[in-house]
Amino acid sequence: MKKNFSDWKYVIIAIFVIVGVIFLIRIFYLQVINDSYFLSAENNVLRQTTIYPNRGLIFDWNENIMVFDEAAL
């Protein structure tokens, strides 16, 4: 009894093509139709934070403070 493997070849090719089409449809949906990742990326890019550096104190010869940090907005 001889098995015909050429029929299985087309079944396996069809499975790979179907899986590839499903992946392409999902990628299209995520990148073009769905806005959740786009909005999340925009919020991440546009976040601005100001970090004020701590410069430390400046003392004179007699250990008196001459200059100190004060945050100016």
CHARMM-style PDB file with segment names, atoms N, HN, CA, C and O in Angstrom:
ATOM      1  N   MET     1       0.834  -1.169   0.000  1.00  0.00      PROA
ATOM      2  CA  MET     1       0.000   0.000   0.000  1.00  0.00      PROA
ATOM      3  C   MET     1       0.885   1.242   0.000  1.00  0.00      PROA
ATOM      4  O   MET     1       1.591   1.498   0.975  1.00  0.00      PROA
ATOM      5  N   LYS     2       0.855   1.986  -1.045  1.00  0.00      PROA
ATOM      6  HN  LYS     2       0.282   1.778  -1.838  1.00  0.00      PROA
ATOM      7  CA  LYS     2       1.709   3.144  -1.236  1.00  0.00      PROA
ATOM      8  C   LYS     2       0.940   4.412  -0.837  1.00  0.00      PROA
ATOM      9  O   LYS     2      -0.190   4.636  -1.271  1.00  0.00      PROA
ATOM     10  N   LYS     3       1.593   5.244   0.011  1.00  0.00      PROA
ATOM     11  HN  LYS     3       2.512   5.063   0.363  1.00  0.00      PROA
ATOM     12  CA  LYS     3       0.963   6.499   0.433  1.00  0.00      PROA
ATOM     13  C   LYS     3       1.382   7.622  -0.506  1.00  0.00      PROA
ATOM     14  O   LYS     3       2.518   7.673  -0.977  1.00  0.00      PROA
ATOM     15  N   ASN     4       0.467   8.491  -0.758  1.00  0.00      PROA
ATOM     16  HN  ASN     4      -0.456   8.449  -0.375  1.00  0.00      PROA
ATOM     17  CA  ASN     4       0.733   9.614  -1.653  1.00  0.00      PROA
ATOM     18  C   ASN     4       1.050  10.850  -0.804  1.00  0.00      PROA
ATOM     19  O   ASN     4       0.148  11.490  -0.262  1.00  0.00      PROA
ATOM     20  N   PHE     5       2.349  11.175  -0.695  1.00  0.00      PROA
ATOM     21  HN  PHE     5       3.082  10.655  -1.134  1.00  0.00      PROA
ATOM     22  CA  PHE     5       2.776  12.288   0.145  1.00  0.00      PROA
ATOM     23  C   PHE     5       2.632  13.639  -0.545  1.00  0.00      PROA
ATOM     24  O   PHE     5       2.754  14.668   0.120  1.00  0.00      PROA
ATOM     25  N   SER     6       2.387  13.676  -1.806  1.00  0.00      PROA
ATOM     26  HN  SER     6       2.288  12.840  -2.346  1.00  0.00      PROA
ATOM     27  CA  SER     6       2.221  14.955  -2.493  1.00  0.00      PROA
ATOM     28  C   SER     6       0.951  15.661  -2.026  1.00  0.00      PROA
ATOM     29  O   SER     6       0.894  16.891  -2.032  1.00  0.00      PROA
ATOM     30  N   ASP     7      -0.069  14.900  -1.622  1.00  0.00      PROA
ATOM     31  HN  ASP     7      -0.023  13.901  -1.618  1.00  0.00      PROA
ATOM     32  CA  ASP     7      -1.281  15.511  -1.080  1.00  0.00      PROA
ATOM     33  C   ASP     7      -0.994  16.175   0.270  1.00  0.00      PROA
ATOM     34  O   ASP     7      -1.509  17.255   0.559  1.00  0.00      PROA
ATOM     35  N   TRP     8      -0.172  15.524   1.088  1.00  0.00      PROA
ATOM     36  HN  TRP     8       0.246  14.646   0.853  1.00  0.00      PROA
ATOM     37  CA  TRP     8       0.200  16.101   2.387  1.00  0.00      PROA
ATOM     38  C   TRP     8       1.029  17.361   2.211  1.00  0.00      PROA
ATOM     39  O   TRP     8       0.948  18.275   3.031  1.00  0.00      PROA
ATOM     40  N   LYS     9       1.822  17.418   1.154  1.00  0.00      PROA
ATOM     41  HN  LYS     9       1.888  16.675   0.488  1.00  0.00      PROA
ATOM     42  CA  LYS     9       2.637  18.597   0.902  1.00  0.00      PROA
ATOM     43  C   LYS     9       1.752  19.831   0.732  1.00  0.00      PROA
ATOM     44  O   LYS     9       2.070  20.900   1.254  1.00  0.00      PROA
ATOM     45  N   TYR    10       0.659  19.689   0.016  1.00  0.00      PROA
ATOM     46  HN  TYR    10       0.401  18.821  -0.408  1.00  0.00      PROA
ATOM     47  CA  TYR    10      -0.251  20.812  -0.202  1.00  0.00      PROA
ATOM     48  C   TYR    10      -1.007  21.182   1.077  1.00  0.00      PROA
ATOM     49  O   TYR    10      -1.317  22.354   1.292  1.00  0.00      PROA
ATOM     50  N   VAL    11      -1.299  20.216   1.909  1.00  0.00      PROA
ATOM     51  HN  VAL    11      -1.047  19.264   1.734  1.00  0.00      PROA
ATOM     52  CA  VAL    11      -1.961  20.494   3.190  1.00  0.00      PROA
ATOM     53  C   VAL    11      -1.039  21.291   4.100  1.00  0.00      PROA
ATOM     54  O   VAL    11      -1.474  22.254   4.732  1.00  0.00      PROA
ATOM     55  N   ILE    12       0.234  20.900   4.173  1.00  0.00      PROA
ATOM     56  HN  ILE    12       0.587  20.118   3.660  1.00  0.00      PROA
ATOM     57  CA  ILE    12       1.198  21.605   5.017  1.00  0.00      PROA
ATOM     58  C   ILE    12       1.444  23.019   4.489  1.00  0.00      PROA
ATOM     59  O   ILE    12       1.529  23.967   5.270  1.00  0.00      PROA
ATOM     60  N   ILE    13       1.558  23.162   3.182  1.00  0.00      PROA
ATOM     61  HN  ILE    13       1.489  22.392   2.547  1.00  0.00      PROA
ATOM     62  CA  ILE    13       1.726  24.498   2.590  1.00  0.00      PROA
ATOM     63  C   ILE    13       0.511  25.365   2.896  1.00  0.00      PROA
ATOM     64  O   ILE    13       0.660  26.547   3.206  1.00  0.00      PROA
ATOM     65  N   ALA    14      -0.676  24.800   2.813  1.00  0.00      PROA
ATOM     66  HN  ALA    14      -0.797  23.840   2.561  1.00  0.00      PROA
ATOM     67  CA  ALA    14      -1.901  25.555   3.100  1.00  0.00      PROA
ATOM     68  C   ALA    14      -1.941  25.992   4.560  1.00  0.00      PROA
ATOM     69  O   ALA    14      -2.368  27.107   4.860  1.00  0.00      PROA
ATOM     70  N   ILE    15      -1.503  25.129   5.466  1.00  0.00      PROA
ATOM     71  HN  ILE    15      -1.156  24.223   5.223  1.00  0.00      PROA
ATOM     72  CA  ILE    15      -1.468  25.495   6.889  1.00  0.00      PROA
ATOM     73  C   ILE    15      -0.521  26.657   7.109  1.00  0.00      PROA
ATOM     74  O   ILE    15      -0.871  27.604   7.814  1.00  0.00      PROA
ATOM     75  N   PHE    16       0.674  26.614   6.526  1.00  0.00      PROA
ATOM     76  HN  PHE    16       0.958  25.845   5.954  1.00  0.00      PROA
ATOM     77  CA  PHE    16       1.627  27.716   6.677  1.00  0.00      PROA
ATOM     78  C   PHE    16       1.094  29.009   6.084  1.00  0.00      PROA
ATOM     79  O   PHE    16       1.287  30.077   6.664  1.00  0.00      PROA
ATOM     80  N   VAL    17       0.431  28.934   4.946  1.00  0.00      PROA
ATOM     81  HN  VAL    17       0.274  28.066   4.474  1.00  0.00      PROA
ATOM     82  CA  VAL    17      -0.130  30.132   4.318  1.00  0.00      PROA
ATOM     83  C   VAL    17      -1.231  30.720   5.189  1.00  0.00      PROA
ATOM     84  O   VAL    17      -1.297  31.937   5.361  1.00  0.00      PROA
ATOM     85  N   ILE    18      -2.091  29.879   5.738  1.00  0.00      PROA
ATOM     86  HN  ILE    18      -2.037  28.890   5.599  1.00  0.00      PROA
ATOM     87  CA  ILE    18      -3.170  30.363   6.604  1.00  0.00      PROA
ATOM     88  C   ILE    18      -2.613  31.026   7.864  1.00  0.00      PROA
ATOM     89  O   ILE    18      -3.087  32.088   8.265  1.00  0.00      PROA
ATOM     90  N   VAL    19      -1.614  30.408   8.487  1.00  0.00      PROA
ATOM     91  HN  VAL    19      -1.228  29.545   8.161  1.00  0.00      PROA
ATOM     92  CA  VAL    19      -0.993  31.001   9.679  1.00  0.00      PROA
ATOM     93  C   VAL    19      -0.325  32.328   9.325  1.00  0.00      PROA
ATOM     94  O   VAL    19      -0.421  33.282  10.097  1.00  0.00      PROA
ATOM     95  N   GLY    20       0.339  32.408   8.195  1.00  0.00      PROA
ATOM     96  HN  GLY    20       0.418  31.632   7.569  1.00  0.00      PROA
ATOM     97  CA  GLY    20       0.974  33.656   7.763  1.00  0.00      PROA
ATOM     98  C   GLY    20      -0.047  34.755   7.513  1.00  0.00      PROA
ATOM     99  O   GLY    20       0.180  35.908   7.878  1.00  0.00      PROA
ATOM    100  N   VAL    21      -1.166  34.407   6.894  1.00  0.00      PROA
ATOM    101  HN  VAL    21      -1.350  33.470   6.598  1.00  0.00      PROA
ATOM    102  CA  VAL    21      -2.218  35.406   6.651  1.00  0.00      PROA
ATOM    103  C   VAL    21      -2.809  35.884   7.968  1.00  0.00      PROA
ATOM    104  O   VAL    21      -3.096  37.071   8.122  1.00  0.00      PROA
ATOM    105  N   ILE    22      -2.994  34.977   8.917  1.00  0.00      PROA
ATOM    106  HN  ILE    22      -2.761  34.012   8.791  1.00  0.00      PROA
ATOM    107  CA  ILE    22      -3.507  35.381  10.238  1.00  0.00      PROA
ATOM    108  C   ILE    22      -2.536  36.341  10.909  1.00  0.00      PROA
ATOM    109  O   ILE    22      -2.964  37.344  11.481  1.00  0.00      PROA
ATOM    110  N   PHE    23      -1.233  36.056  10.852  1.00  0.00      PROA
ATOM    111  HN  PHE    23      -0.885  35.241  10.388  1.00  0.00      PROA
ATOM    112  CA  PHE    23      -0.238  36.961  11.428  1.00  0.00      PROA
ATOM    113  C   PHE    23      -0.258  38.325  10.741  1.00  0.00      PROA
ATOM    114  O   PHE    23      -0.182  39.353  11.413  1.00  0.00      PROA
ATOM    115  N   LEU    24      -0.359  38.346   9.424  1.00  0.00      PROA
ATOM    116  HN  LEU    24      -0.421  37.511   8.878  1.00  0.00      PROA
ATOM    117  CA  LEU    24      -0.395  39.620   8.702  1.00  0.00      PROA
ATOM    118  C   LEU    24      -1.631  40.439   9.055  1.00  0.00      PROA
ATOM    119  O   LEU    24      -1.547  41.658   9.206  1.00  0.00      PROA
ATOM    120  N   ILE    25      -2.776  39.774   9.186  1.00  0.00      PROA
ATOM    121  HN  ILE    25      -2.844  38.784   9.063  1.00  0.00      PROA
ATOM    122  CA  ILE    25      -4.000  40.488   9.578  1.00  0.00      PROA
ATOM    123  C   ILE    25      -3.850  41.057  10.984  1.00  0.00      PROA
ATOM    124  O   ILE    25      -4.257  42.192  11.232  1.00  0.00      PROA
ATOM    125  N   ARG    26      -3.277  40.297  11.902  1.00  0.00      PROA
ATOM    126  HN  ARG    26      -2.946  39.375  11.701  1.00  0.00      PROA
ATOM    127  CA  ARG    26      -3.091  40.771  13.282  1.00  0.00      PROA
ATOM    128  C   ARG    26      -2.115  41.948  13.325  1.00  0.00      PROA
ATOM    129  O   ARG    26      -2.368  42.922  14.035  1.00  0.00      PROA
ATOM    130  N   ILE    27      -1.024  41.883  12.595  1.00  0.00      PROA
ATOM    131  HN  ILE    27      -0.818  41.092  12.019  1.00  0.00      PROA
ATOM    132  CA  ILE    27      -0.058  42.985  12.556  1.00  0.00      PROA
ATOM    133  C   ILE    27      -0.707  44.228  11.958  1.00  0.00      PROA
ATOM    134  O   ILE    27      -0.497  45.329  12.467  1.00  0.00      PROA
ATOM    135  N   PHE    28      -1.479  44.082  10.902  1.00  0.00      PROA
ATOM    136  HN  PHE    28      -1.649  43.187  10.488  1.00  0.00      PROA
ATOM    137  CA  PHE    28      -2.189  45.218  10.311  1.00  0.00      PROA
ATOM    138  C   PHE    28      -3.148  45.832  11.312  1.00  0.00      PROA
ATOM    139  O   PHE    28      -3.236  47.055  11.416  1.00  0.00      PROA
ATOM    140  N   TYR    29      -3.868  45.000  12.052  1.00  0.00      PROA
ATOM    141  HN  TYR    29      -3.796  44.006  11.968  1.00  0.00      PROA
ATOM    142  CA  TYR    29      -4.810  45.498  13.050  1.00  0.00      PROA
ATOM    143  C   TYR    29      -4.072  46.277  14.134  1.00  0.00      PROA
ATOM    144  O   TYR    29      -4.518  47.356  14.524  1.00  0.00      PROA
ATOM    145  N   LEU    30      -2.962  45.756  14.625  1.00  0.00      PROA
ATOM    146  HN  LEU    30      -2.600  44.879  14.309  1.00  0.00      PROA
ATOM    147  CA  LEU    30      -2.234  46.419  15.709  1.00  0.00      PROA
ATOM    148  C   LEU    30      -1.603  47.737  15.263  1.00  0.00      PROA
ATOM    149  O   LEU    30      -1.566  48.688  16.044  1.00  0.00      PROA
ATOM    150  N   GLN    31      -1.113  47.815  14.040  1.00  0.00      PROA
ATOM    151  HN  GLN    31      -1.144  47.043  13.406  1.00  0.00      PROA
ATOM    152  CA  GLN    31      -0.388  48.996  13.602  1.00  0.00      PROA
ATOM    153  C   GLN    31      -1.267  50.047  12.958  1.00  0.00      PROA
ATOM    154  O   GLN    31      -0.946  51.233  13.043  1.00  0.00      PROA
ATOM    155  N   VAL    32      -2.360  49.668  12.319  1.00  0.00      PROA
ATOM    156  HN  VAL    32      -2.620  48.705  12.251  1.00  0.00      PROA
ATOM    157  CA  VAL    32      -3.166  50.627  11.568  1.00  0.00      PROA
ATOM    158  C   VAL    32      -4.495  50.920  12.247  1.00  0.00      PROA
ATOM    159  O   VAL    32      -4.874  52.084  12.371  1.00  0.00      PROA
ATOM    160  N   ILE    33      -5.197  49.912  12.680  1.00  0.00      PROA
ATOM    161  HN  ILE    33      -4.889  48.966  12.579  1.00  0.00      PROA
ATOM    162  CA  ILE    33      -6.552  50.104  13.180  1.00  0.00      PROA
ATOM    163  C   ILE    33      -6.578  50.432  14.669  1.00  0.00      PROA
ATOM    164  O   ILE    33      -7.282  51.357  15.075  1.00  0.00      PROA
ATOM    165  N   ASN    34      -5.839  49.708  15.484  1.00  0.00      PROA
ATOM    166  HN  ASN    34      -5.267  48.957  15.154  1.00  0.00      PROA
ATOM    167  CA  ASN    34      -5.868  49.878  16.933  1.00  0.00      PROA
ATOM    168  C   ASN    34      -5.007  51.076  17.330  1.00  0.00      PROA
ATOM    169  O   ASN    34      -3.859  51.181  16.898  1.00  0.00      PROA
ATOM    170  N   ASP    35      -5.560  51.993  18.161  1.00  0.00      PROA
ATOM    171  HN  ASP    35      -6.493  51.907  18.512  1.00  0.00      PROA
ATOM    172  CA  ASP    35      -4.827  53.198  18.572  1.00  0.00      PROA
ATOM    173  C   ASP    35      -4.207  53.086  19.956  1.00  0.00      PROA
ATOM    174  O   ASP    35      -3.531  54.022  20.385  1.00  0.00      PROA
ATOM    175  N   SER    36      -4.400  52.002  20.663  1.00  0.00      PROA
ATOM    176  HN  SER    36      -4.949  51.242  20.314  1.00  0.00      PROA
ATOM    177  CA  SER    36      -3.932  51.950  22.051  1.00  0.00      PROA
ATOM    178  C   SER    36      -2.406  52.012  22.144  1.00  0.00      PROA
ATOM    179  O   SER    36      -1.882  52.705  23.016  1.00  0.00      PROA
ATOM    180  N   TYR    37      -1.690  51.318  21.282  1.00  0.00      PROA
ATOM    181  HN  TYR    37      -2.116  50.755  20.574  1.00  0.00      PROA
ATOM    182  CA  TYR    37      -0.235  51.363  21.337  1.00  0.00      PROA
ATOM    183  C   TYR    37       0.300  52.708  20.857  1.00  0.00      PROA
ATOM    184  O   TYR    37       1.319  53.181  21.359  1.00  0.00      PROA
ATOM    185  N   PHE    38      -0.368  53.322  19.902  1.00  0.00      PROA
ATOM    186  HN  PHE    38      -1.197  52.937  19.494  1.00  0.00      PROA
ATOM    187  CA  PHE    38       0.042  54.638  19.419  1.00  0.00      PROA
ATOM    188  C   PHE    38      -0.111  55.681  20.524  1.00  0.00      PROA
ATOM    189  O   PHE    38       0.788  56.494  20.739  1.00  0.00      PROA
ATOM    190  N   LEU    39      -1.236  55.662  21.218  1.00  0.00      PROA
ATOM    191  HN  LEU    39      -1.966  55.002  21.043  1.00  0.00      PROA
ATOM    192  CA  LEU    39      -1.451  56.621  22.301  1.00  0.00      PROA
ATOM    193  C   LEU    39      -0.484  56.379  23.452  1.00  0.00      PROA
ATOM    194  O   LEU    39      -0.006  57.332  24.068  1.00  0.00      PROA
ATOM    195  N   SER    40      -0.197  55.142  23.742  1.00  0.00      PROA
ATOM    196  HN  SER    40      -0.585  54.368  23.242  1.00  0.00      PROA
ATOM    197  CA  SER    40       0.766  54.826  24.796  1.00  0.00      PROA
ATOM    198  C   SER    40       2.163  55.326  24.421  1.00  0.00      PROA
ATOM    199  O   SER    40       2.879  55.851  25.274  1.00  0.00      PROA
ATOM    200  N   ALA    41       2.549  55.170  23.175  1.00  0.00      PROA
ATOM    201  HN  ALA    41       1.968  54.744  22.482  1.00  0.00      PROA
ATOM    202  CA  ALA    41       3.855  55.646  22.727  1.00  0.00      PROA
ATOM    203  C   ALA    41       3.916  57.172  22.749  1.00  0.00      PROA
ATOM    204  O   ALA    41       4.942  57.740  23.125  1.00  0.00      PROA
ATOM    205  N   GLU    42       2.842  57.839  22.354  1.00  0.00      PROA
ATOM    206  HN  GLU    42       2.009  57.378  22.049  1.00  0.00      PROA
ATOM    207  CA  GLU    42       2.818  59.304  22.383  1.00  0.00      PROA
ATOM    208  C   GLU    42       2.930  59.825  23.808  1.00  0.00      PROA
ATOM    209  O   GLU    42       3.637  60.805  24.047  1.00  0.00      PROA
ATOM    210  N   ASN    43       2.250  59.193  24.758  1.00  0.00      PROA
ATOM    211  HN  ASN    43       1.676  58.398  24.564  1.00  0.00      PROA
ATOM    212  CA  ASN    43       2.344  59.620  26.149  1.00  0.00      PROA
ATOM    213  C   ASN    43       3.739  59.405  26.695  1.00  0.00      PROA
ATOM    214  O   ASN    43       4.204  60.177  27.533  1.00  0.00      PROA
ATOM    215  N   ASN    44       4.407  58.371  26.235  1.00  0.00      PROA
ATOM    216  HN  ASN    44       4.030  57.743  25.555  1.00  0.00      PROA
ATOM    217  CA  ASN    44       5.755  58.081  26.701  1.00  0.00      PROA
ATOM    218  C   ASN    44       6.755  59.084  26.128  1.00  0.00      PROA
ATOM    219  O   ASN    44       7.694  59.481  26.819  1.00  0.00      PROA
ATOM    220  N   VAL    45       6.568  59.491  24.891  1.00  0.00      PROA
ATOM    221  HN  VAL    45       5.806  59.168  24.330  1.00  0.00      PROA
ATOM    222  CA  VAL    45       7.506  60.397  24.234  1.00  0.00      PROA
ATOM    223  C   VAL    45       7.353  61.815  24.764  1.00  0.00      PROA
ATOM    224  O   VAL    45       8.350  62.515  24.939  1.00  0.00      PROA
ATOM    225  N   LEU    46       6.137  62.246  25.020  1.00  0.00      PROA
ATOM    226  HN  LEU    46       5.327  61.676  24.878  1.00  0.00      PROA
ATOM    227  CA  LEU    46       5.880  63.638  25.366  1.00  0.00      PROA
ATOM    228  C   LEU    46       5.967  63.934  26.858  1.00  0.00      PROA
ATOM    229  O   LEU    46       5.657  65.050  27.275  1.00  0.00      PROA
ATOM    230  N   ARG    47       6.373  62.984  27.659  1.00  0.00      PROA
ATOM    231  HN  ARG    47       6.625  62.077  27.320  1.00  0.00      PROA
ATOM    232  CA  ARG    47       6.489  63.216  29.090  1.00  0.00      PROA
ATOM    233  C   ARG    47       7.736  64.057  29.363  1.00  0.00      PROA
ATOM    234  O   ARG    47       8.846  63.686  28.982  1.00  0.00      PROA
ATOM    235  N   GLN    48       7.535  65.193  30.028  1.00  0.00      PROA
ATOM    236  HN  GLN    48       6.633  65.494  30.337  1.00  0.00      PROA
ATOM    237  CA  GLN    48       8.656  66.072  30.341  1.00  0.00      PROA
ATOM    238  C   GLN    48       8.773  66.202  31.852  1.00  0.00      PROA
ATOM    239  O   GLN    48       7.804  66.538  32.534  1.00  0.00      PROA
ATOM    240  N   THR    49       9.945  65.938  32.360  1.00  0.00      PROA
ATOM    241  HN  THR    49      10.732  65.665  31.806  1.00  0.00      PROA
ATOM    242  CA  THR    49      10.214  66.115  33.779  1.00  0.00      PROA
ATOM    243  C   THR    49      11.434  66.998  33.926  1.00  0.00      PROA
ATOM    244  O   THR    49      12.406  66.867  33.182  1.00  0.00      PROA
ATOM    245  N   THR    50      11.375  67.896  34.888  1.00  0.00      PROA
ATOM    246  HN  THR    50      10.585  68.002  35.493  1.00  0.00      PROA
ATOM    247  CA  THR    50      12.496  68.789  35.166  1.00  0.00      PROA
ATOM    248  C   THR    50      13.192  68.298  36.420  1.00  0.00      PROA
ATOM    249  O   THR    50      12.569  68.148  37.471  1.00  0.00      PROA
ATOM    250  N   ILE    51      14.470  68.053  36.304  1.00  0.00      PROA
ATOM    251  HN  ILE    51      14.976  68.175  35.450  1.00  0.00      PROA
ATOM    252  CA  ILE    51      15.276  67.612  37.437  1.00  0.00      PROA
ATOM    253  C   ILE    51      16.251  68.730  37.767  1.00  0.00      PROA
ATOM    254  O   ILE    51      17.119  69.083  36.969  1.00  0.00      PROA
ATOM    255  N   TYR    52      16.086  69.267  38.950  1.00  0.00      PROA
ATOM    256  HN  TYR    52      15.380  68.980  39.598  1.00  0.00      PROA
ATOM    257  CA  TYR    52      16.971  70.348  39.375  1.00  0.00      PROA
ATOM    258  C   TYR    52      18.210  69.748  40.030  1.00  0.00      PROA
ATOM    259  O   TYR    52      18.086  68.902  40.916  1.00  0.00      PROA
ATOM    260  N   PRO    53      19.389  70.164  39.615  1.00  0.00      PROA
ATOM    261  CA  PRO    53      20.614  69.581  40.178  1.00  0.00      PROA
ATOM    262  C   PRO    53      20.900  70.116  41.578  1.00  0.00      PROA
ATOM    263  O   PRO    53      20.610  71.269  41.896  1.00  0.00      PROA
ATOM    264  N   ASN    54      21.463  69.264  42.384  1.00  0.00      PROA
ATOM    265  HN  ASN    54      21.698  68.327  42.125  1.00  0.00      PROA
ATOM    266  CA  ASN    54      21.889  69.655  43.715  1.00  0.00      PROA
ATOM    267  C   ASN    54      23.361  70.043  43.635  1.00  0.00      PROA
ATOM    268  O   ASN    54      24.224  69.185  43.452  1.00  0.00      PROA
ATOM    269  N   ARG    55      23.643  71.324  43.770  1.00  0.00      PROA
ATOM    270  HN  ARG    55      22.942  72.022  43.918  1.00  0.00      PROA
ATOM    271  CA  ARG    55      25.002  71.819  43.566  1.00  0.00      PROA
ATOM    272  C   ARG    55      25.811  71.825  44.854  1.00  0.00      PROA
ATOM    273  O   ARG    55      27.040  71.888  44.813  1.00  0.00      PROA
ATOM    274  N   GLY    56      25.153  71.761  45.969  1.00  0.00      PROA
ATOM    275  HN  GLY    56      24.155  71.710  46.002  1.00  0.00      PROA
ATOM    276  CA  GLY    56      25.878  71.757  47.231  1.00  0.00      PROA
ATOM    277  C   GLY    56      26.055  73.165  47.781  1.00  0.00      PROA
ATOM    278  O   GLY    56      25.664  74.151  47.157  1.00  0.00      PROA
ATOM    279  N   LEU    57      26.644  73.231  48.945  1.00  0.00      PROA
ATOM    280  HN  LEU    57      26.961  72.430  49.452  1.00  0.00      PROA
ATOM    281  CA  LEU    57      26.854  74.503  49.637  1.00  0.00      PROA
ATOM    282  C   LEU    57      28.280  74.985  49.409  1.00  0.00      PROA
ATOM    283  O   LEU    57      29.202  74.190  49.226  1.00  0.00      PROA
ATOM    284  N   ILE    58      28.440  76.303  49.424  1.00  0.00      PROA
ATOM    285  HN  ILE    58      27.692  76.949  49.573  1.00  0.00      PROA
ATOM    286  CA  ILE    58      29.774  76.896  49.314  1.00  0.00      PROA
ATOM    287  C   ILE    58      30.062  77.622  50.624  1.00  0.00      PROA
ATOM    288  O   ILE    58      29.298  78.481  51.063  1.00  0.00      PROA
ATOM    289  N   PHE    59      31.178  77.254  51.230  1.00  0.00      PROA
ATOM    290  HN  PHE    59      31.799  76.556  50.874  1.00  0.00      PROA
ATOM    291  CA  PHE    59      31.573  77.837  52.516  1.00  0.00      PROA
ATOM    292  C   PHE    59      32.757  78.763  52.311  1.00  0.00      PROA
ATOM    293  O   PHE    59      33.519  78.616  51.356  1.00  0.00      PROA
ATOM    294  N   ASP    60      32.902  79.721  53.219  1.00  0.00      PROA
ATOM    295  HN  ASP    60      32.282  79.841  53.995  1.00  0.00      PROA
ATOM    296  CA  ASP    60      34.088  80.565  53.202  1.00  0.00      PROA
ATOM    297  C   ASP    60      35.136  79.974  54.148  1.00  0.00      PROA
ATOM    298  O   ASP    60      34.979  78.855  54.635  1.00  0.00      PROA
ATOM    299  N   TRP    61      36.219  80.742  54.408  1.00  0.00      PROA
ATOM    300  HN  TRP    61      36.347  81.652  54.012  1.00  0.00      PROA
ATOM    301  CA  TRP    61      37.319  80.240  55.228  1.00  0.00      PROA
ATOM    302  C   TRP    61      36.885  79.972  56.669  1.00  0.00      PROA
ATOM    303  O   TRP    61      37.462  79.127  57.352  1.00  0.00      PROA
ATOM    304  N   ASN    62      35.885  80.685  57.114  1.00  0.00      PROA
ATOM    305  HN  ASN    62      35.417  81.373  56.559  1.00  0.00      PROA
ATOM    306  CA  ASN    62      35.448  80.550  58.502  1.00  0.00      PROA
ATOM    307  C   ASN    62      34.275  79.573  58.655  1.00  0.00      PROA
ATOM    308  O   ASN    62      33.600  79.581  59.684  1.00  0.00      PROA
ATOM    309  N   GLU    63      34.031  78.749  57.661  1.00  0.00      PROA
ATOM    310  HN  GLU    63      34.579  78.743  56.825  1.00  0.00      PROA
ATOM    311  CA  GLU    63      32.963  77.754  57.655  1.00  0.00      PROA
ATOM    312  C   GLU    63      31.570  78.383  57.700  1.00  0.00      PROA
ATOM    313  O   GLU    63      30.629  77.757  58.189  1.00  0.00      PROA
ATOM    314  N   ASN    64      31.427  79.607  57.199  1.00  0.00      PROA
ATOM    315  HN  ASN    64      32.192  80.115  56.802  1.00  0.00      PROA
ATOM    316  CA  ASN    64      30.117  80.235  57.058  1.00  0.00      PROA
ATOM    317  C   ASN    64      29.587  79.955  55.651  1.00  0.00      PROA
ATOM    318  O   ASN    64      30.342  79.955  54.679  1.00  0.00      PROA
ATOM    319  N   ILE    65      28.272  79.717  55.561  1.00  0.00      PROA
ATOM    320  HN  ILE    65      27.658  79.717  56.350  1.00  0.00      PROA
ATOM    321  CA  ILE    65      27.668  79.417  54.258  1.00  0.00      PROA
ATOM    322  C   ILE    65      27.586  80.701  53.432  1.00  0.00      PROA
ATOM    323  O   ILE    65      27.002  81.696  53.862  1.00  0.00      PROA
ATOM    324  N   MET    66      28.175  80.659  52.253  1.00  0.00      PROA
ATOM    325  HN  MET    66      28.649  79.851  51.904  1.00  0.00      PROA
ATOM    326  CA  MET    66      28.119  81.797  51.347  1.00  0.00      PROA
ATOM    327  C   MET    66      26.992  81.632  50.326  1.00  0.00      PROA
ATOM    328  O   MET    66      26.253  82.579  50.057  1.00  0.00      PROA
ATOM    329  N   VAL    67      26.858  80.425  49.756  1.00  0.00      PROA
ATOM    330  HN  VAL    67      27.458  79.656  49.974  1.00  0.00      PROA
ATOM    331  CA  VAL    67      25.874  80.158  48.717  1.00  0.00      PROA
ATOM    332  C   VAL    67      25.184  78.821  49.053  1.00  0.00      PROA
ATOM    333  O   VAL    67      25.827  77.858  49.472  1.00  0.00      PROA
ATOM    334  N   PHE    68      23.841  78.795  48.852  1.00  0.00      PROA
ATOM    335  HN  PHE    68      23.318  79.577  48.512  1.00  0.00      PROA
ATOM    336  CA  PHE    68      23.093  77.546  49.081  1.00  0.00      PROA
ATOM    337  C   PHE    68      22.106  77.370  47.935  1.00  0.00      PROA
ATOM    338  O   PHE    68      21.820  78.300  47.181  1.00  0.00      PROA
ATOM    339  N   ASP    69      21.598  76.146  47.831  1.00  0.00      PROA
ATOM    340  HN  ASP    69      21.831  75.391  48.443  1.00  0.00      PROA
ATOM    341  CA  ASP    69      20.637  75.817  46.768  1.00  0.00      PROA
ATOM    342  C   ASP    69      19.261  76.343  47.114  1.00  0.00      PROA
ATOM    343  O   ASP    69      18.798  76.245  48.251  1.00  0.00      PROA
ATOM    344  N   GLU    70      18.620  76.905  46.102  1.00  0.00      PROA
ATOM    345  HN  GLU    70      18.996  76.985  45.178  1.00  0.00      PROA
ATOM    346  CA  GLU    70      17.226  77.302  46.253  1.00  0.00      PROA
ATOM    347  C   GLU    70      16.567  77.063  44.890  1.00  0.00      PROA
ATOM    348  O   GLU    70      17.021  77.589  43.873  1.00  0.00      PROA
ATOM    349  N   ALA    71      15.509  76.277  44.880  1.00  0.00      PROA
ATOM    350  HN  ALA    71      15.140  75.850  45.706  1.00  0.00      PROA
ATOM    351  CA  ALA    71      14.840  75.958  43.620  1.00  0.00      PROA
ATOM    352  C   ALA    71      14.094  77.166  43.115  1.00  0.00      PROA
ATOM    353  O   ALA    71      13.299  77.766  43.839  1.00  0.00      PROA
ATOM    354  N   ALA    72      14.347  77.524  41.874  1.00  0.00      PROA
ATOM    355  HN  ALA    72      14.992  77.037  41.285  1.00  0.00      PROA
ATOM    356  CA  ALA    72      13.650  78.640  41.213  1.00  0.00      PROA
ATOM    357  C   ALA    72      12.824  78.074  40.073  1.00  0.00      PROA
ATOM    358  O   ALA    72      13.330  77.351  39.215  1.00  0.00      PROA
ATOM    359  N   LEU    73      11.568  78.410  40.081  1.00  0.00      PROA
ATOM    360  HN  LEU    73      11.157  78.998  40.778  1.00  0.00      PROA
ATOM    361  CA  LEU    73      10.696  77.879  39.029  1.00  0.00      PROA
ATOM    362  C   LEU    73      10.475  78.861  37.945  1.00  0.00      PROA
ATOM    363  OT1 LEU    73       9.763  78.569  36.983  1.00  0.00      PROA
TER     364      LEU     73
END
